[in-house]
């Protein structure tokens, strides 16, 4: 099974389109905080030193509403691709 690892930096106010990927995504926040919203509308606050897992087939949306943005590492198994992320229109 292939995997991808990405070091991401997101600015304050960034909101990624919702997605329902075909991969598991493991996210570790290094600095700042991420909001991780699920299909039920519940939002998790994931702060520096914490991690979250979004399982394949689950709808998820990431954002960084905090004033300092965030740095985080995203590990996708199998690897991320635009064909398998299934972002909302």
Order of alpha helices (4+ residues) and beta strands (2+ residues): beta-beta-beta-beta-beta-beta-beta-alpha
